[in-house]
Protein backbone atom coordinates (compact mmCIF):
# COMPACT_ATOMS: atom_id res chain seq x y z
CA UNK A 1 0.00 0.00 0.00
CA UNK A 2 1.41 3.38 -1.02
CA UNK A 3 1.19 6.35 1.30
CA UNK A 4 1.20 9.86 -0.12
CA UNK A 5 2.02 12.46 2.48
CA UNK A 6 1.45 16.15 1.97
CA UNK A 7 4.25 17.99 3.73
CA UNK A 8 4.23 21.44 5.25
CA UNK A 9 7.19 23.60 4.30
CA UNK A 10 8.81 26.34 6.30
CA UNK A 11 11.56 28.85 5.55
CA UNK A 12 14.13 29.53 8.25
CA UNK A 13 16.78 32.24 8.30
CA UNK A 14 20.14 30.92 9.51
CA UNK A 15 22.66 32.86 11.59
CA UNK A 16 24.29 34.19 8.38
CA UNK A 17 20.99 35.65 7.12
CA UNK A 18 20.46 32.96 4.47
CA UNK A 19 16.95 31.58 3.96
CA UNK A 20 16.63 27.79 3.85
CA UNK A 21 13.52 25.78 3.06
CA UNK A 22 12.65 22.75 5.18
CA UNK A 23 9.84 20.23 5.13
CA UNK A 24 8.18 19.47 8.45
CA UNK A 25 8.94 15.78 8.97
CA UNK A 26 7.35 15.50 12.37
CA UNK A 27 5.99 17.27 15.41
CA UNK A 28 7.11 15.70 18.68
CA UNK A 29 5.38 16.26 22.00
CA UNK A 30 7.36 15.45 25.13
CA UNK A 31 5.85 16.50 28.41
CA UNK A 32 5.03 20.20 28.26
CA UNK A 33 7.40 20.83 25.33
CA UNK A 34 6.83 20.62 21.58
CA UNK A 35 9.54 20.06 18.96
CA UNK A 36 9.62 20.19 15.16
CA UNK A 37 11.80 17.84 13.09
CA UNK A 38 12.69 19.66 9.87
CA UNK A 39 14.39 18.24 6.78
CA UNK A 40 16.19 20.36 4.20
CA UNK A 41 18.12 19.48 1.06
CA UNK A 42 21.35 18.85 2.95
CA UNK A 43 20.46 18.80 6.63
CA UNK A 44 17.90 17.74 9.20
CA UNK A 45 17.34 19.89 12.28
CA UNK A 46 15.35 19.64 15.46
CA UNK A 47 13.91 22.87 16.86
CA UNK A 48 11.82 23.70 19.90
CA UNK A 49 8.38 25.25 19.35
CA UNK A 50 7.76 28.11 21.76
CA UNK A 51 4.46 29.88 22.30
CA UNK A 52 4.22 33.59 22.94
CA UNK A 53 0.61 34.72 23.16
CA UNK A 54 -1.12 33.59 19.97
CA UNK A 55 2.17 33.21 18.09
CA UNK A 56 4.54 30.24 17.79
CA UNK A 57 8.26 30.45 17.16
CA UNK A 58 10.97 27.90 16.33
CA UNK A 59 14.04 28.11 18.55
CA UNK A 60 17.34 26.27 18.19
CA UNK A 61 18.32 23.77 20.88
CA UNK A 62 21.75 24.23 22.46
CA UNK A 63 21.68 21.16 24.74
CA UNK A 64 22.95 18.10 22.80
CA UNK A 65 21.56 15.74 25.45
CA UNK A 66 18.09 17.22 24.95
CA UNK A 67 18.41 16.75 21.17
CA UNK A 68 19.60 13.14 21.56
CA UNK A 69 16.75 12.35 23.97
CA UNK A 70 14.08 13.77 21.65
CA UNK A 71 15.49 12.06 18.55
CA UNK A 72 15.68 8.72 20.37
CA UNK A 73 12.04 9.03 21.42
CA UNK A 74 11.08 9.93 17.84
CA UNK A 75 12.91 6.90 16.43
CA UNK A 76 11.17 4.58 18.88
CA UNK A 77 7.77 6.06 17.94
CA UNK A 78 8.47 5.71 14.21
CA UNK A 79 9.61 2.12 14.63
CA UNK A 80 6.47 1.31 16.63
CA UNK A 81 4.26 2.86 13.94
CA UNK A 82 5.92 0.89 11.14
CA UNK A 83 5.21 -2.35 13.01
CA UNK A 84 1.47 -1.55 12.87
CA UNK A 85 1.40 -1.61 9.04
C-alpha positions, -999 to +999 in steps of 0.1 A: +000+000+000+014+034-010+012+064+013+012+099-001+020+125+025+015+161+020+043+180+037+042+214+053+072+236+043+088+263+063+116+289+055+141+295+082+168+322+083+201+309+095+227+329+116+243+342+084+210+357+071+205+330+045+169+316+040+166+278+039+135+258+031+127+228+052+098+202+051+082+195+085+089+158+090+073+155+124+060+173+154+071+157+187+054+163+220+074+154+251+059+165+284+050+202+283+074+208+253+068+206+216+095+201+190+096+202+152+118+178+131+127+197+099+144+182+068+162+204+042+181+195+011+214+189+029+205+188+066+179+177+092+173+199+123+153+196+155+139+229+169+118+237+199+084+252+194+078+281+218+045+299+223+042+336+229+006+347+232-011+336+200+022+332+181+045+302+178+083+304+172+110+279+163+140+281+186+173+263+182+183+238+209+217+242+225+217+212+247+229+181+228+216+157+255+181+172+249+184+168+212+196+131+216+168+124+240+141+138+217+155+121+185+157+087+204+120+090+214+111+099+178+129+069+164+112+046+189+078+061+179+085+057+142+096+021+146+065+013+166+043+029+139+059+009+111+052-023+130+015-016+129+014-016+090 
